[in-house]
Amino acid sequence: KQSSAQITTIYSPEDLINRRVIAVVNFPPKQIADFMSEVLVLGVDVPGKGVTLLGIAEDATPGCRVY
């Protein structure tokens, strides 16, 4: 799936390969300008740095629910 997440200030595309992130995947796709976003990647805005992605524990199972 593709996301329009605004994370390019801190992360390069190479930084994101195989990175485990927290995301909402059951939203309907949303058109953002000329891009179709299919997933909401979660992060926090760090003043002076940009958006930092939320991560998960090493022993968490991919695909598990977030509470």
Backbone as CSV, one residue per row, in Angstrom:
resi,resn,N_x,N_y,N_z,CA_x,CA_y,CA_z,C_x,C_y,C_z
1,LYS,0.836,-1.179,0.000,0.000,0.000,0.000,0.879,1.240,0.000
2,GLN,0.299,2.347,-0.445,1.028,3.607,-0.525,0.454,4.626,0.452
3,SER,1.335,5.471,0.977,0.928,6.515,1.911,1.497,7.852,1.464
4,SER,0.758,8.903,1.752,1.245,10.251,1.443,1.892,10.895,2.666
5,ALA,2.356,10.094,3.602,2.935,10.596,4.856,4.038,11.615,4.582
6,GLN,4.028,12.688,5.340,5.010,13.766,5.198,6.214,13.476,6.102
7,ILE,7.042,12.534,5.686,8.148,12.076,6.536,9.510,12.250,5.875
8,THR,9.571,13.007,4.793,10.823,13.098,4.035,11.882,13.970,4.685
9,THR,11.527,14.741,5.715,12.517,15.592,6.379,13.550,14.751,7.121
10,ILE,13.105,13.693,7.779,13.988,12.862,8.597,14.414,11.578,7.886
11,TYR,13.521,11.018,7.063,13.748,9.688,6.487,13.958,9.748,4.978
12,SER,14.933,8.988,4.504,15.107,8.789,3.063,14.333,7.523,2.688
13,PRO,14.057,7.303,1.417,13.384,6.057,1.025,14.139,4.815,1.505
14,GLU,15.464,4.876,1.494,16.268,3.734,1.938,16.077,3.454,3.427
15,ASP,15.841,4.511,4.220,15.615,4.345,5.661,14.335,3.566,5.952
16,LEU,13.409,3.572,5.014,12.093,2.981,5.250,11.981,1.527,4.807
17,ILE,12.939,1.051,4.039,12.891,-0.336,3.575,12.998,-1.277,4.772
18,ASN,12.029,-2.182,4.888,11.934,-3.182,5.971,11.734,-2.565,7.352
19,ARG,11.406,-1.292,7.432,11.143,-0.649,8.725,9.734,-1.002,9.181
20,ARG,9.596,-1.393,10.433,8.291,-1.719,11.007,7.698,-0.450,11.598
21,VAL,6.504,-0.082,11.130,5.843,1.141,11.576,4.438,0.816,12.065
22,ILE,3.842,1.775,12.749,2.449,1.647,13.167,1.608,2.401,12.148
23,ALA,0.581,1.723,11.629,-0.245,2.328,10.590,-1.686,1.846,10.695
24,VAL,-2.597,2.671,10.203,-4.005,2.297,10.079,-4.204,1.857,8.637
25,VAL,-4.589,0.598,8.455,-4.679,0.050,7.101,-6.109,-0.203,6.640
26,ASN,-7.092,0.031,7.508,-8.471,-0.259,7.106,-9.281,0.998,6.792
27,PHE,-8.611,2.103,6.485,-9.290,3.307,6.007,-9.526,3.166,4.502
28,PRO,-10.575,3.789,3.981,-10.725,3.795,2.519,-9.637,4.671,1.896
29,PRO,-9.223,4.382,0.671,-8.218,5.216,0.002,-8.685,6.662,-0.079
30,LYS,-7.717,7.595,-0.016,-8.042,9.022,-0.063,-7.154,9.710,-1.089
31,GLN,-7.775,10.481,-1.968,-7.036,11.242,-2.972,-6.440,12.480,-2.318
32,ILE,-5.111,12.631,-2.400,-4.419,13.806,-1.881,-3.617,14.380,-3.045
33,ALA,-4.099,15.509,-3.571,-3.551,16.106,-4.798,-3.612,15.060,-5.906
34,ASP,-2.478,14.716,-6.508,-2.485,13.713,-7.580,-2.044,12.337,-7.084
35,PHE,-2.155,12.101,-5.788,-1.691,10.851,-5.171,-2.838,10.170,-4.427
36,MET,-2.951,8.853,-4.560,-3.955,8.084,-3.832,-3.287,7.448,-2.608
37,SER,-3.653,7.931,-1.416,-3.101,7.411,-0.166,-3.982,6.266,0.322
38,GLU,-3.375,5.104,0.603,-4.120,3.901,0.974,-3.944,3.491,2.433
39,VAL,-3.050,4.148,3.144,-2.745,3.765,4.516,-2.317,5.012,5.293
40,LEU,-2.662,5.069,6.583,-2.278,6.193,7.437,-1.126,5.745,8.333
41,VAL,0.065,6.247,8.053,1.251,5.931,8.846,1.281,6.903,10.027
42,LEU,1.474,6.378,11.244,1.405,7.211,12.443,2.781,7.703,12.872
43,GLY,2.816,8.953,13.299,4.050,9.557,13.779,3.726,10.732,14.675
44,VAL,4.753,11.315,15.239,4.596,12.499,16.084,5.462,13.616,15.513
45,ASP,4.978,14.843,15.658,5.721,16.005,15.176,6.717,16.431,16.248
46,VAL,7.989,16.353,15.923,9.047,16.757,16.845,9.482,18.164,16.444
47,PRO,9.260,19.157,17.309,9.609,20.536,16.958,11.067,20.660,16.499
48,GLY,11.240,21.308,15.373,12.577,21.522,14.842,13.125,20.368,14.029
49,LYS,12.448,19.223,14.024,12.928,18.059,13.283,11.956,17.610,12.205
50,GLY,10.692,17.535,12.534,9.694,17.016,11.599,8.982,15.824,12.205
51,VAL,8.334,15.057,11.356,7.550,13.913,11.825,8.456,12.710,12.066
52,THR,8.369,12.146,13.268,9.087,10.928,13.634,8.090,9.782,13.676
53,LEU,8.381,8.709,12.978,7.474,7.570,12.915,7.366,6.860,14.257
54,LEU,6.156,6.409,14.576,5.970,5.566,15.755,6.418,4.157,15.399
55,GLY,7.127,3.518,16.307,7.620,2.170,16.066,6.988,1.171,17.011
56,ILE,7.370,-0.082,16.856,6.832,-1.144,17.703,7.967,-1.938,18.331
57,ALA,7.633,-2.660,19.384,8.623,-3.488,20.070,9.109,-4.603,19.144
58,GLU,10.338,-5.006,19.322,10.929,-6.064,18.499,10.135,-7.365,18.545
59,ASP,9.533,-7.669,19.702,8.823,-8.944,19.829,7.341,-8.855,19.456
60,ALA,6.885,-7.699,18.976,5.488,-7.555,18.548,5.286,-8.267,17.211
61,THR,4.124,-8.856,17.046,3.799,-9.571,15.815,3.293,-8.585,14.765
62,PRO,3.901,-8.565,13.574,3.396,-7.682,12.517,1.917,-7.956,12.245
63,GLY,1.154,-6.891,12.088,-0.268,-7.030,11.812,-1.152,-7.053,13.040
64,CYS,-0.553,-6.997,14.235,-1.371,-7.042,15.449,-2.106,-5.717,15.641
65,ARG,-3.154,-5.748,16.452,-3.956,-4.552,16.704,-3.225,-3.569,17.608
66,VAL,-3.517,-2.300,17.403,-2.985,-1.233,18.244,-4.113,-0.767,19.148
67,TYR,-3.840,-0.657,20.441,-4.864,-0.239,21.407,-4.467,1.069,22.044
